[in-house]
């Protein structure tokens, strides 16, 4: 069994994102491209975004800290500390409304 502090990972990645050209940093903490389940901590500085993209499978975004906006088509959902956003099965993007860290969970389709 392994144990990981997602909060500590979020703090480290927010520090990295602050000095990164795109204002973001990420680290996969569970799984990976070869696994069905993948969990990634993503840090975004205010106004940084993950541009529109499609889903590799079912997914959620758990907001660890900050405030984000998930957009799919003409629909938007805002999330803040402790909120769980269910990613729609369509093109979507994620914008940080303030410095934020999220836990992205994806279960890839087989």
Secondary structure, DSSP 8 states (H G I E B T S, - for coil): -----HHHHHHHHHHHHHHSTTSEEEEEEEE-TTSSEEEEEEEE-TT-EEEEE--SEEEEEEEEESEEEEEETTEEEEEETT-EEE--SS-EEEEESSSEEEEEEEEE--
